[in-house]
Amino acid sequence: MGFRLIIGNKNYSSWSLRAWLFLTASDLPFEEIRLPLFTDAWQQISQYSPAKRVPVLMDGDIAVWDTSAIYGYVRSQHPSAIGWPADLKAQATARSIAAEMHSGFLGIREQLPQNIRARIPVERTTLEPATQQEINRVEQMWTQAYETYGGPWLFGDFSLADVAYAPVALRFVTYQIHLLPAAQTFVNAVQALPSIQAWAQAAATEPEVISFIDQLHTAETDA
């Protein structure tokens, strides 16, 4: 029996996207099980994870939840799966900024939630100061990485750092956040990935609507 990946809505669940992108970019086959948030189907999540969160990777009767745990578990069995840069200094930075994403950027999460199919222009100056600072920090990280390693991805070859920040790039697309040129280069690279395009197309056809996300910032746009 192969891997099964339990995810939430493709339109709204950024952590689901990270695990899915990791497996897809690693060319590992898996069965996708979608449990839309705030629906009856979501009640099934307790069958897969005591944390009752997505994503969850099932390997037979073994359950692995949280993206970091999923990366480590899969790579322990498939060392050729997407990982960290080989260069020690680059690896240290890549691990650090990925961890920074994993545990931080609460302002971006709350004020710019994932909503892939939407296009809602937001001026950075209308966001909370802490959120503006977080966007500045992301720009700084991406710009420094491109200046240091030259692309085409943050640390040259595609790595787990790119997986970590791909959903952030898509949030900036949704809310049409103006970025520094090097930071925009990363956004463009993410959008050009066939796997991301496939995910976005699937997100666009999902019937579920989470109103409190869809209505965020719309009053500002309509004003």
LINDA-V951580 format. One line per field, one symbol per residue. phi: phi as a letter, one per 40 degrees, with the letter a starting at -180 (. if undefined). psi: psi as a letter, one per 40 degrees, with the letter a starting at -180 (. if undefined). Layout:
BEGIN
phi->???
psi->???
END
This chain:
BEGIN
phi->.ccbbcbccccbcccccccccdccccfbcaccbbbccfbcccccdccbaccfbbcbbbbgccbbbgccccdcccccbbdccdbbdcccccccccccccccccbbfccccccbccacccbbcbcdcccddccdcccdccdcccccccccbggcbdbgccacccccbdccdccccdcfccbcdcccdcdccccccdccccccccccccccbbccccccgcccccc
psi->haihhhiahdddhddddddddddddefhiihhhhghifidddeededdhdefiiihhhgbehhhihdddddddddddgdeihaiidhdddddddddddddddeafddddddgihgdeihghhhdeeiiddddddddddddddddddddeeaeadfcihadddddedddddddddefhhiidddddddddddehdddddddddddehdihhddddehedddde.
END
